[in-house]
Amino acid sequence: MRKLGLLFMTMIIVFVLAACSSKSSSSSSSKEIVFWNPFTGPDGTNMKKMVDDYNKTNPTYKIKNISLKETDMYKKIQTVVNSGKNVPDLMIVHAERIKLYKDNKMLINYDQYLSDYPEIKGENYMQEAWNIGDLDGSRYSVPLDIHSFVMYYNKDLVEKYAPGALDDNIVTFDEIKAAGEKSQQDKITALGITWTKPNFLSLYAQNGGNLTENGIDPTIDNDQAKDALQLWNDMYKQHITNKDGEDPAQMFLQGKLIFYPEGIWMNNNLKGAKFEYGLTNAPQLSNDKSKMVNWSSSHQFVMFNSKDRSDDKAKGAIAFIDWLRDHSLEWAKAGQNPASLKILDDPEYQKMAQSFLLKDPDEQASLKIFDYKYNGYVSEELDAKALEMILGKTPIEKGLANIQKTLEDKIAKDTSK
């Protein structure tokens, strides 16, 4: 009996110690903010450094950085929010998704917390990025950046085939065509066909096109869209652009491409070029600065519904966002334009190629985020079908009618309208 008693006492001690250990572990994790983001490329290193630097300030709540592949992250968030388990405390999403998340009642707003952080306000951020989070009079997100699709150019080739085209920092489609007509004889291509979605949407907006007129119904099967795709198709047929199957990125690095439309985030990938290159606006229809459009998006901080996130932890997440407002140079080093206008005071940022988009008020005004509630659906359709129309594999009218019908069918199934 005595042995049994000793065994029983030993078991009690083990259980107590395990409970204490569990409680200690839980207490430790309760002081940690789980932060999901889609930065799995080179920019993930920059984000990790910012998180590490913040944690070194010894905040009450430290940040646990978790970078996930974008497509996986968006699928996973739907699952965890629906289940209510393992919802991240803080997350980065693209601006275009916020309206739909909000209308599906998946997000909390920041209103009750921002009074403790008075510098998180509109005048301290780039307006196009800041405005995305203002929905129905409440704030549902705070921007990290505004990233834009612009155009790189080979300085030597511009001087040879398009002299003067960059004098106003605007290259028109007519100037590109004229350069291509000259450069073809030397087997130099004028313009790269790159990511078709931002290339199309930039021109579509320049034509006066909108993705919706009432906020719900899509408007993409129209003359503005046809004109935009036809212009690109004409340039393809005239050999102004690269051929189907050619890689414009490699052509640019090899000095065989004059103009290379791409995102500002691609700058780090081009630093191995053996020639001087510059960065300018996306191709434009005219030299009128007031009509410029540069397709843009924004990474935004949001908090999804979670019964496990305390008010103190929510405030801790916002403390991190507030710290980043003053410490965003590292994000600029990733090739991005931070949304915090504090970055304009930094001499190092002023020398960065992408900074021209924020330093000039006309450039700032050109940055357009397509914040249509169903932009995710539009993106899927354009990514899948726009290139086929540009290359002439699908008739433009047929392709746009197909996109319009598919969008209408998808939207009809949405219950948040």
PEGI-V672461 format. One record per backbone hydrogen bond with DSSP energy under -0.5 kcal/mol. CO is the residue of the C=O (numbers start at 1). NH is the residue of the N-H. E is the energy in kcal/mol with one decimal. If there is no record, write none. Layout:
# PEGI-V672461
<<CO:NH:E> <CO:NH:E>>
This chain:
# PEGI-V672461
<<1:5:-2.6> <2:6:-2.6> <3:7:-2.5> <4:8:-2.6> <5:9:-2.4> <6:10:-2.4> <7:11:-2.3> <8:12:-2.0> <9:13:-2.3> <10:14:-2.3> <11:15:-2.5> <12:16:-2.5> <13:17:-2.6> <14:18:-2.5> <15:19:-2.4> <16:20:-2.6> <17:21:-2.7> <18:22:-2.7> <19:23:-2.8> <20:24:-2.7> <21:25:-2.5> <22:26:-2.7> <23:27:-2.7> <24:28:-2.3> <25:29:-2.5> <26:30:-1.8> <27:31:-0.5> <28:31:-1.3> <29:32:-1.7> <31:62:-1.9> <32:34:-0.6> <33:35:-0.6> <33:64:-3.4> <34:36:-0.6> <34:89:-1.1> <34:90:-2.0> <35:66:-2.7> <36:92:-1.8> <37:68:-2.8> <38:40:-1.5> <41:44:-1.8> <42:45:-1.2> <42:46:-0.8> <43:47:-2.2> <44:48:-2.4> <45:49:-2.0> <46:50:-2.0> <47:51:-2.5> <48:52:-2.7> <49:53:-2.7> <50:54:-2.2> <51:55:-2.7> <52:56:-1.6> <54:57:-1.8> <55:58:-1.6> <60:62:-0.6> <62:33:-3.5> <63:65:-0.7> <64:35:-2.7> <66:37:-1.8> <69:73:-3.0> <70:74:-2.3> <71:75:-1.6> <72:76:-2.7> <73:77:-2.2> <74:78:-1.0> <75:79:-1.3> <76:80:-2.5> <77:81:-2.2> <78:82:-2.0> <79:83:-2.0> <80:84:-2.0> <80:85:-0.7> <90:36:-2.3> <91:93:-0.5> <91:302:-2.9> <93:300:-3.0> <94:97:-2.0> <95:98:-1.4> <97:101:-2.0> <98:102:-2.8> <99:103:-2.8> <100:104:-1.6> <101:106:-2.5> <102:105:-1.9> <106:305:-2.8> <110:113:-2.2> <110:114:-1.6> <113:116:-1.5> <114:117:-1.8> <117:120:-1.9> <119:121:-1.6> <121:124:-1.8> <122:125:-1.9> <124:341:-2.1> <126:129:-0.8> <126:130:-2.4> <127:131:-3.0> <128:132:-0.5> <130:133:-1.2> <131:134:-1.4> <133:135:-0.9> <133:140:-3.2> <135:138:-1.7> <138:135:-2.6> <138:140:-0.6> <139:110:-3.6> <142:301:-3.2> <144:339:-1.9> <144:340:-0.5> <147:297:-2.5> <148:150:-0.7> <148:264:-2.3> <150:262:-0.9> <151:280:-3.1> <152:260:-3.1> <153:155:-0.7> <153:278:-2.2> <154:158:-2.4> <155:159:-2.1> <156:160:-1.6> <157:161:-2.9> <158:162:-2.5> <162:165:-2.0> <164:167:-1.5> <166:169:-1.2> <169:281:-1.0> <170:172:-0.6> <171:284:-2.1> <172:176:-2.0> <173:177:-2.6> <174:178:-2.4> <175:179:-2.1> <176:180:-2.5> <177:181:-2.2> <178:182:-1.2> <179:183:-2.7> <180:184:-1.6> <182:185:-0.7> <183:186:-1.5> <183:188:-2.1> <184:187:-2.1> <189:258:-2.3> <190:259:-2.6> <191:242:-1.0> <192:194:-0.9> <195:199:-1.5> <196:200:-2.9> <197:201:-2.9> <198:202:-2.3> <199:203:-1.4> <200:204:-3.0> <201:205:-2.4> <202:206:-1.8> <203:207:-1.9> <204:209:-2.8> <205:208:-1.5> <211:219:-2.3> <217:213:-0.6> <220:222:-1.4> <222:226:-2.2> <223:227:-2.9> <224:228:-1.8> <225:229:-2.4> <226:230:-2.5> <227:231:-2.1> <228:232:-1.6> <229:233:-2.5> <230:234:-2.9> <231:235:-2.0> <232:236:-2.0> <233:237:-2.4> <234:238:-1.9> <235:240:-2.6> <235:241:-1.0> <236:239:-1.4> <240:190:-1.0> <240:191:-2.1> <243:246:-1.8> <246:248:-0.8> <247:251:-2.3> <248:252:-2.4> <249:253:-2.1> <250:254:-1.8> <251:256:-3.0> <251:257:-0.5> <252:255:-1.6> <253:274:-0.5> <256:189:-2.4> <258:154:-2.1> <259:192:-1.6> <260:152:-2.7> <262:150:-2.5> <263:266:-1.9> <264:267:-1.4> <266:269:-1.2> <266:270:-0.6> <267:270:-1.5> <268:271:-0.7> <270:273:-2.2> <276:155:-2.1> <276:156:-0.5> <278:153:-1.9> <280:151:-2.1> <284:173:-2.0> <287:289:-0.7> <288:291:-1.7> <289:292:-1.2> <293:295:-0.5> <294:368:-1.9> <295:149:-2.7> <296:370:-0.6> <297:147:-1.9> <298:95:-2.1> <298:300:-0.5> <299:144:-3.2> <299:145:-1.1> <300:93:-2.4> <301:142:-1.4> <302:91:-2.0> <303:108:-2.5> <306:309:-0.8> <308:310:-0.7> <310:314:-2.2> <311:315:-2.4> <312:316:-1.8> <313:317:-2.0> <314:318:-1.9> <315:319:-1.9> <316:320:-1.4> <317:321:-1.7> <318:322:-2.7> <319:323:-2.0> <320:324:-2.1> <321:325:-1.1> <322:326:-0.7> <323:326:-1.1> <323:327:-0.7> <324:327:-0.5> <328:332:-1.6> <329:333:-1.8> <331:334:-0.9> <331:336:-1.3> <332:335:-2.1> <336:338:-0.6> <337:146:-2.5> <339:126:-2.4> <340:343:-1.7> <341:344:-1.6> <342:345:-1.8> <343:346:-1.9> <345:347:-0.6> <346:350:-1.9> <347:351:-0.8> <348:351:-0.7> <349:352:-2.1> <352:355:-1.4> <353:356:-0.8> <354:357:-1.5> <355:358:-1.5> <355:359:-2.1> <356:360:-1.0> <360:364:-2.5> <361:365:-2.2> <362:366:-0.8> <363:366:-0.9> <363:367:-0.6> <364:367:-1.2> <366:294:-3.1> <366:368:-0.8> <367:369:-0.6> <368:296:-2.5> <368:370:-0.6> <369:371:-1.4> <372:375:-2.1> <374:377:-0.6> <374:378:-1.9> <375:379:-3.0> <376:380:-2.0> <377:381:-2.1> <378:382:-2.8> <379:383:-2.7> <380:384:-1.4> <381:385:-2.1> <382:386:-2.2> <382:387:-0.5> <385:389:-1.1> <386:389:-0.6> <386:390:-2.1> <387:391:-2.5> <388:393:-2.1> <388:394:-1.7> <389:392:-0.9> <395:399:-2.8> <396:400:-2.6> <397:401:-2.0> <398:402:-2.0> <399:403:-2.3> <400:404:-2.8> <401:405:-2.2> <402:406:-2.4> <403:407:-2.6> <404:408:-2.4> <405:409:-2.2> <406:410:-2.3> <407:411:-2.7> <408:412:-1.8> <409:413:-0.7> <410:413:-0.9> <411:414:-1.5>>
